[in-house]
Amino acid sequence: MEVERGEQGRALTVEERISERIRSFDIPALLDLLAKEGYGESDIEFRSHRSTLRQQHLVHAIEFTRQPRKRAVITVNMGLLSVQTPLPSFLFQAMDRLEHDAMVDFIGYFDHLLLRTRFAGQFPDRDETLLPGWERSTAHRLRLLRLACPSSLHWLFAKVFPEAEVTVRRETRKQRIESKGIRLGAVALGDGSAVGGFATVPTGGVEVRIHLDESTSGTGIPWAVEARRRLTTRIFPSLAETPLALKIIMALRDQSSHARLHAASYLGYDPLVGGPEHTQEVLLFSGDTAQVRSADAR
């Protein structure tokens, strides 16, 4: 991995690299990075940028201190001292006449509390104390989206497969249903075995295509394995309460690797040497999502 260096050729610390790119951060990513570097909630202070001009970015600057203790001061373009402040203008005029920063420090105390609560309220899933039971109600919120709708399905698959191009369309499918107790006049012919035992009727369904440019995911796992894992752990649990006739197809545009006799190669997934140059399509799932739910219950 390439190490960034400053003007003196010295390797930059993590704090220096954060300071250089601070205006590109959003608050959740910045807090996660600071937590990874050992900055707890009590070590982070929010301040508003005192300015009369509207800024183009949310985070304005960050300052790291070591004495008397480890601390990170994040200056943002919102709050009580920013251009959008609710405070009256005469208060700022009074602060300009003062020869000390006592008033600024006093306002800064409330500013920190308000900004911290504001940012926490924008991402309630990151703090269980704000909305108790947020994680437990996730399934109920998903059902409100009507996941059987193509637009909602497109949103769900795009979230689970951010590397892929996802297309969703409605389709008409032939579905087999049992036809027991067929009655001809006054005679019942058993369970319908004399007429075949089932009937085929057209039903509405949805087809999802996952278009991928490479044969392996970003972690090096073949999509033949990774795609099925994501379906099992993330897609099907989300559709557990949504019976839907669904077909999922994985389309691979990659033609660089070919089928070989080893554990990491999959027949029908890797193209054959000398074969036609076309997109490889793999059927990942075809059926009713209710069948997946009943199979898991068994």
Secondary structure, DSSP 8 states (H G I E B T S, - for coil): ----B-TTS-B--HHHHHHHTGGG--HHHHHHHHHHTT--GGGEEEEE---SS--S-SEEEEEEE-SSS-EEEEEES-STTSTT--S-HHHHHHHHH-SSSHHHHHHHHHHHHHHHHHHHHH-GGG-TTTSTTTTTTHHHHHHTT-TTSHHHHHHHHHHH-TTSEEEEEEEEEEEEEE--S-EETTEE-TTSGGGTSEEEEEEEEEEEEEEESSSB-TTS-BHHHHHHHHIIIIIHHHTTT---EEEEEEEE---SS---SSTT--BTTB--TT-----EEEEEEEEEHHHHHHHHH-
